[in-house]
Amino acid sequence: MTSRKFYRWMSLIGIIFFLSVAIIVVWMQRETIFAGLAISDATAWFGWLATILLTFNLALGVLQPLRYDPVIRWPHRRLPASIFKLHKWTGYTAIGVVLAHPLFLLWHATHPFTLSAIYIPFTAPAETLYAALGTIAMYLLLTVTLSSYFRERIGLELWKWVHYATYALLPVFLVHGLLINSALDPKREIDYFDAGKLIVETCALIAVAFVVWRLRYTWVARRVKVPSAPVAATPPALSVAKSLAPWVGKLRLTDITVETPRVKTFRFAPEAGGPMPFAFVAGQYFELSGIRNYTASSSPTERRHLEFSIKYEDGGFFSPHMHDDLAVGSLVTVRGPYGHYTIPSDAPQPVVMIAGGVGVTPSLSQIRDLLHRGWPGRIDLIYSTATAADVICADQLTRLDADHANFRLVTVFTNDGAAGTGNRITADFLRATVPDVAQAQVYVCGPTPMMVAVTAMLTELGVPSSSVFSESFAVG
């Protein structure tokens, strides 16, 4: 068992243990805690808490993947990586509350439940239908949670589809909470304006709003990603990629190359061999396993394989899977190409690329493509990393620099100083390195703070905004 799986199991055992202790303590102190109340009333309290947690968890689940979409982002800023951890632990907490929620009915004064009535749908002694909906919602939540623990074994694609059960889970749970009579007394009318029902109703509105917003987001994103015209078998040199139709299918992982301590290049090829069954333009990205988007780092002229250089992200979800779990021979679903971060055929000379960290991957594809096609213009790559050991494809870039007179590699190391300090890309540095930058077409890709700073510098140096192209690069 890997250390990651070990900690997962230990965290689950810990949650169950502390919830069990909490329930025992509550039971032992019930006369003090629940003075004037029946212990079965705690069922409603736990139900309301579960409704709040599940609604919040749905919202986090809706927002979390948007960190990785380079086309349409959260309106104001990129969401933090910690949202994934918060989503995960909110889910774990919710399942603990849901499991504890019906147990207090064992002590109901007029309609005591049995364990079988709690865990077997449609066997409850009262509110049979609505109690059954709660049981079904509980099993849906358990299925989703357990699938997360075994996602490496069942495969990420199946895990993703199982995870979509959450969209069925919350409506079932909300209907259960809204229509069930908390007193289990069919003669008592339900007050839909008491505090408990208002909590459920508010959560229902929030959930619907998030789902509708996400569906609209998906619709808009697809309109941006999916081109309007079919593509020829091979795109013209350096064409803008608006006419490339996306392809979807499985490719086989044929090779893994360690580029830096945290970056590996993954090479994919068709299952049956031969050329790739699609065309793309340098700078475009693909969706892997229906989960994450990665820009191709290989040239589109390399027709027999497709490469992605992927950084391992601490606390990430998909990049650890790629680095730790994926082996040569694995099949991965690939969808694409998408994106318009490409160099048009009428691009003015020279072309300047400014990349930070793993944001160099589209530049790698573009440089290889331009040089292979014999593009006559000058190409400058200004590449910023922490140290020399963090340069991706260092040997290849150095060789291209030596072999092609019109290509120049300029590296900037931000953490090579004696006291942990180093160089930075500044306006003066850009002016000295590329004196004619105002006449160039500039492509910027890297972390968002770097791109914001560099774009401001380019404006200061007189580069028209129409000549600056950028694409934020998130990992996970």
C-alpha positions in Angstrom: 0.0 0.0 0.0 1.4 3.4 -1.0 1.8 6.1 1.6 -1.0 8.1 -0.1 -3.5 5.2 0.2 -2.3 4.6 3.8 -3.1 8.2 4.8 -6.5 8.0 3.0 -7.5 4.9 5.0 -6.2 6.4 8.2 -8.1 9.6 7.7 -11.3 7.7 7.0 -10.8 5.5 10.1 -10.1 8.6 12.1 -13.3 10.3 11.0 -15.4 7.3 11.8 -13.7 6.9 15.2 -14.3 10.6 16.2 -17.9 10.5 15.0 -18.4 7.3 17.0 -16.9 8.9 20.1 -19.1 12.0 19.6 -22.3 10.0 19.3 -21.4 8.0 22.5 -20.7 11.2 24.4 -23.9 12.7 23.2 -25.8 9.6 24.3 -24.2 9.4 27.7 -24.9 13.1 28.3 -28.3 13.2 26.7 -30.3 14.2 29.7 -28.1 17.3 30.1 -27.7 18.2 26.5 -31.2 17.5 25.4 -33.1 18.7 28.4 -36.7 19.0 27.5 -36.1 17.4 24.1 -36.2 13.9 22.8 -32.9 12.5 21.5 -34.6 11.7 18.2 -34.8 15.4 17.6 -31.1 15.4 16.8 -32.0 13.6 13.6 -33.4 16.8 12.2 -30.3 18.8 13.4 -27.9 16.4 11.7 -30.1 16.4 8.6 -29.9 20.2 8.3 -26.2 20.1 8.9 -25.8 17.5 6.2 -27.9 19.5 3.8 -25.7 22.6 4.3 -22.5 20.5 3.9 -23.6 18.7 0.8 -24.7 22.0 -0.8 -21.4 23.6 0.0 -19.6 20.5 -1.3 -21.6 20.6 -4.6 -20.6 24.3 -5.0 -16.9 23.4 -4.5 -17.2 20.5 -6.9 -18.7 22.8 -9.5 -16.0 25.5 -9.1 -12.9 23.3 -8.7 -12.4 22.1 -12.3 -12.6 25.7 -13.6 -9.1 26.3 -12.3 -7.8 24.2 -15.2 -9.8 25.7 -18.1 -7.6 28.0 -20.2 -10.5 29.2 -22.2 -13.1 30.5 -19.7 -12.0 31.2 -16.1 -13.6 32.3 -12.9 -14.6 35.9 -13.7 -12.1 37.6 -11.4 -9.1 35.4 -10.5 -8.0 31.8 -10.7 -9.2 29.7 -7.8 -6.7 28.4 -5.3 -5.4 24.9 -5.3 -6.7 24.5 -1.8 -10.3 24.3 -3.1 -9.7 20.7 -4.0 -8.7 19.8 -0.4 -11.6 21.7 1.0 -13.9 19.9 -1.4 -12.5 16.5 -0.4 -12.7 17.1 3.4 -16.1 18.7 3.2 -17.3 15.5 1.5 -15.7 13.3 4.2 -17.4 15.4 6.9 -20.7 15.3 5.1 -20.7 11.5 4.9 -20.0 11.2 8.6 -23.0 13.5 9.4 -25.2 11.7 6.9 -24.4 8.3 8.5 -25.1 9.6 12.0 -28.3 11.5 10.9 -30.8 8.6 11.0 -29.3 6.7 14.0 -31.1 8.9 16.5 -34.4 7.5 15.2 -33.6 4.3 17.1 -34.9 6.2 20.2 -38.0 7.8 18.7 -40.8 7.9 21.2 -43.7 7.0 18.9 -42.1 5.4 15.9 -38.8 3.8 16.9 -36.8 2.6 13.9 -34.8 -0.5 13.7 -31.4 -0.7 11.9 -33.0 -2.5 9.0 -35.7 0.2 8.7 -32.9 2.8 8.5 -30.7 1.0 6.0 -33.2 -0.9 3.8 -35.3 1.5 1.7 -39.1 1.4 2.0 -39.1 -0.4 5.3 -39.5 2.6 7.6 -42.4 2.5 10.1 -43.4 6.1 9.3 -42.9 8.5 6.3 -41.9 5.4 4.3 -41.4 7.1 0.9 -39.5 10.1 2.1 -37.4 8.1 4.6 -36.5 5.8 1.6 -35.3 8.8 -0.4 -32.9 9.7 2.5 -31.6 6.1 2.5 -31.1 6.2 -1.2 -29.2 9.5 -1.0 -27.0 8.0 1.7 -26.0 5.1 -0.5 -25.3 7.4 -3.4 -23.0 9.4 -1.2 -21.3 6.3 0.0 -20.8 5.2 -3.6 -19.3 8.5 -4.6 -16.9 8.6 -1.6 -15.7 5.0 -1.9 -15.1 5.5 -5.6 -12.7 8.3 -4.7 -10.7 5.8 -2.6 -10.4 3.3 -5.4 -10.2 5.7 -8.3 -6.7 4.4 -9.4 -8.1 0.8 -9.4 -11.3 1.6 -11.3 -9.8 4.2 -13.6 -10.3 7.9 -13.5 -12.8 7.9 -16.4 -15.2 5.5 -14.6 -14.6 7.4 -11.3 -15.6 10.7 -13.1 -18.9 9.2 -14.2 -19.6 7.7 -10.8 -18.8 11.2 -9.3 -21.6 12.6 -11.4 -24.0 10.7 -9.1 -23.6 13.7 -6.9 -25.9 15.6 -9.2 -28.6 13.0 -8.4 -27.6 12.8 -4.8 -28.4 16.3 -3.7 -31.9 16.6 -5.3 -32.9 13.3 -3.7 -31.6 14.5 -0.3 -33.2 17.9 -0.6 -36.6 16.4 -1.5 -36.2 14.0 1.5 -35.5 17.0 3.8 -38.2 19.2 2.3 -41.2 16.7 2.3 -40.5 14.5 5.3 -42.4 15.3 8.5 -39.7 15.7 11.1 -42.2 14.7 13.8 -43.1 11.5 11.9 -46.7 12.4 12.6 -48.9 12.3 9.5 -51.6 14.3 11.3 -49.3 17.3 11.9 -49.0 19.6 8.9 -45.6 20.5 7.6 -44.6 24.1 8.3 -42.5 25.1 5.2 -41.5 28.4 6.8 -40.0 27.0 10.0 -36.2 27.3 10.4 -35.4 23.8 9.4 -37.4 23.9 6.2 -36.1 27.3 5.3 -32.5 25.9 5.5 -33.5 23.1 3.1 -35.3 25.5 0.8 -32.3 27.9 0.7 -29.9 25.1 0.0 -32.1 23.8 -2.8 -32.1 27.3 -4.5 -28.3 27.6 -4.1 -27.8 24.1 -5.6 -30.1 24.8 -8.5 -28.3 28.1 -9.2 -24.9 26.5 -9.2 -26.0 23.6 -11.5 -27.6 26.0 -13.9 -24.6 28.3 -13.9 -22.3 25.3 -14.5 -24.4 24.1 -17.4 -24.3 27.6 -18.9 -20.6 27.8 -18.4 -20.1 24.4 -20.2 -22.3 25.6 -23.1 -20.3 28.8 -23.5 -17.0 27.0 -23.1 -17.9 24.5 -25.8 -18.9 27.2 -28.1 -15.4 28.8 -27.6 -13.5 25.5 -27.9 -15.4 23.8 -30.7 -14.6 25.3 -34.1 -17.3 26.1 -36.6 -15.8 24.4 -39.7 -14.3 21.0 -40.6 -10.6 20.5 -41.0 -8.5 19.2 -43.8 -6.3 16.2 -43.2 -3.3 18.4 -42.6 -3.6 22.0 -41.5 -1.7 24.6 -43.5 1.6 25.8 -42.0 1.1 28.0 -39.0 -2.6 28.4 -39.6 -4.9 29.7 -36.9 -6.7 26.6 -35.4 -10.3 27.8 -35.7 -11.1 25.2 -38.3 -9.8 22.1 -36.5 -12.5 19.7 -35.5 -11.9 18.0 -32.1 -11.2 14.3 -32.1 -11.9 11.9 -29.2 -10.5 8.5 -28.7 -7.9 6.5 -26.7 -4.1 6.8 -27.1 -1.5 4.5 -25.6 1.3 5.8 -23.4 4.5 4.6 -25.0 7.2 6.5 -23.1 7.9 8.6 -20.0 10.9 10.9 -19.9 12.0 12.7 -16.7 12.7 16.3 -17.7 13.3 17.9 -14.2 12.7 16.7 -10.6 9.0 17.7 -11.0 8.3 17.5 -14.7 7.9 14.4 -16.9 7.1 14.2 -20.6 4.4 11.6 -21.5 4.4 10.3 -25.1 1.3 8.9 -26.6 0.7 7.1 -29.9 -2.3 5.4 -31.6 -3.2 1.9 -30.2 -2.7 0.3 -33.6 0.4 2.3 -34.5 0.6 4.5 -37.6 0.1 8.3 -37.8 -2.0 10.2 -35.4 -5.7 10.2 -36.3 -6.0 14.0 -36.0 -4.2 17.2 -36.8 -3.5 20.1 -34.5 -1.7 23.4 -34.5 1.3 24.2 -32.2 0.0 25.9 -29.1 -3.2 24.0 -28.8 -4.2 21.9 -25.8 -6.0 18.6 -25.2 -8.3 17.2 -22.5 -6.9 14.0 -20.9 -9.3 11.4 -19.3 -12.1 14.0 -19.5 -10.5 15.7 -16.5 -7.6 18.0 -17.2 -6.4 20.2 -20.1 -2.7 20.1 -21.1 -1.0 21.8 -24.0 0.9 19.6 -26.4 4.7 20.1 -26.1 5.5 18.1 -29.3 5.3 19.5 -32.7 2.3 18.8 -34.9 4.8 17.8 -37.6 5.6 14.7 -35.5 2.8 12.7 -36.9 3.4 9.4 -35.0 3.2 10.6 -31.4 1.8 13.4 -29.1 3.6 14.6 -26.0 2.7 16.4 -22.9 5.2 17.8 -20.4 3.4 17.7 -17.0 4.5 19.1 -13.7 3.8 17.3 -10.5 1.7 19.6 -8.3 1.7 19.0 -4.5 -1.9 18.7 -3.4 -3.1 18.3 -7.0 -5.4 15.7 -8.3 -4.5 14.7 -11.8 -0.8 15.4 -12.1 0.0 13.0 -9.1 -2.0 10.3 -10.9 0.0 10.9 -14.1 3.3 10.8 -12.3 2.7 8.1 -9.8 0.1 5.7 -11.2 0.2 5.8 -15.0 2.5 3.2 -16.6 3.8 2.7 -20.1 1.1 0.8 -22.0 -1.8 2.5 -20.3 -4.7 3.8 -22.5 -5.9 7.3 -21.9 -8.9 9.1 -23.5 -7.8 12.2 -25.3 -10.1 14.9 -26.6 -9.0 17.8 -28.8 -7.4 19.9 -30.0 -8.7 23.1 -28.5 -7.4 26.6 -28.1 -6.3 29.5 -30.2 -2.9 30.3 -28.5 -1.3 29.8 -31.9 1.0 31.6 -34.3 -0.8 32.7 -37.5 0.8 32.4 -40.9 1.0 36.2 -41.3 2.7 36.8 -37.9 5.2 39.7 -38.2 8.9 39.1 -37.6 10.3 38.6 -35.0 8.4 36.4 -32.6 9.2 36.6 -28.9 8.1 34.0 -26.5 8.2 34.6 -22.8 7.6 31.5 -20.6 7.6 30.8 -17.0 8.1 27.3 -15.6 5.9 24.6 -17.2 4.3 27.4 -19.2 7.0 26.7 -21.7 5.2 23.7 -23.1 3.2 25.6 -25.9 6.5 27.4 -26.8 8.3 24.0 -27.2 5.6 22.9 -29.7 5.7 26.2 -31.5 9.5 26.4 -31.7 9.8 22.9 -33.0 7.1 23.5 -35.6 8.4 26.8 -36.8 12.0 25.5 -37.2 10.9 22.3 -38.8 8.9 24.3 -41.4 11.8 26.5 -42.1 10.2 29.7 -40.9 12.6 32.5 -41.8 11.9 34.9 -39.0 13.8 35.4 -35.7 12.5 33.5 -32.7 13.5 34.5 -29.2 12.6 32.3 -26.2 13.0 34.1 -22.8 12.5 31.2 -20.3 12.3 31.9 -16.6 12.7 29.0 -14.1 13.9 28.7 -10.5 17.2 27.1 -11.3 19.0 25.5 -14.3 17.8 22.1 -13.1 14.2 23.2 -13.7 14.6 23.9 -17.4 12.3 21.6 -19.3 13.8 19.9 -22.4 17.1 21.7 -21.7 19.2 19.6 -24.0 16.8 19.9 -26.9 16.5 23.7 -26.5 20.3 24.1 -26.3 20.7 22.0 -29.4 18.1 24.0 -31.3 19.9 27.2 -30.2 23.2 25.9 -31.6 21.7 24.4 -34.8 19.4 27.3 -35.9 20.7 30.8 -36.5 17.2 32.3 -36.2 16.5 30.8 -32.8 17.9 32.1 -29.5 17.4 30.7 -26.0 17.7 33.2 -23.1 17.3 31.7 -19.6 16.5 33.6 -16.5 17.0 31.8 -13.1 15.1 33.3 -10.3 16.7 31.3 -7.4 20.3 30.9 -8.4 21.8 33.6 -6.1 24.0 32.9 -3.1 21.2 33.8 -0.6 18.4 32.2 -2.5 17.9 35.2 -4.8 18.3 35.5 -8.5 17.3 37.3 -11.6 13.9 38.6 -12.7 12.4 39.5 -16.0 12.2 43.3 -15.9 11.4 46.0 -18.5 15.1 46.9 -18.6 16.0 43.3 -19.1 13.5 43.0 -22.0 14.7 46.2 -23.6 18.3 45.1 -23.4 17.6 41.5 -24.6 15.2 42.3 -27.4 15.7 45.9 -28.5 13.1 45.7 -31.2 10.5 44.1 -29.0 7.9 46.8 -29.9 8.0 45.5 -33.5 7.6 41.8 -32.4 4.6 39.6 -31.8 4.9 38.4 -28.2 3.6 35.2 -26.7 3.4 35.0 -22.9 2.6 31.8 -21.0 3.1 31.0 -17.3 1.8 31.7 -13.8 -0.8 34.4 -13.8 1.2 36.9 -11.6 4.1 36.6 -14.0 1.9 37.2 -17.0 0.3 40.2 -15.5 3.7 41.7 -14.7 5.2 40.9 -18.1 2.2 42.3 -19.9 2.5 45.6 -18.0 6.3 45.7 -18.9 5.5 45.2 -22.6 3.0 48.0 -22.6 5.7 50.2 -21.0 8.1 49.2 -23.8 5.6 50.3 -26.5 4.3 46.8 -27.6 0.7 47.2 -28.9 -1.8 45.2 -27.0 -2.8 43.6 -30.3 0.7 42.1 -30.5 0.6 40.4 -27.1 -0.9 37.0 -26.7 -1.2 35.1 -23.4 -2.5 32.0 -21.9 -2.6 31.3 -18.2 -1.1 28.0 -17.3 -2.5 26.1 -14.2 -1.4 22.7 -13.1 -3.0 20.1 -10.9 
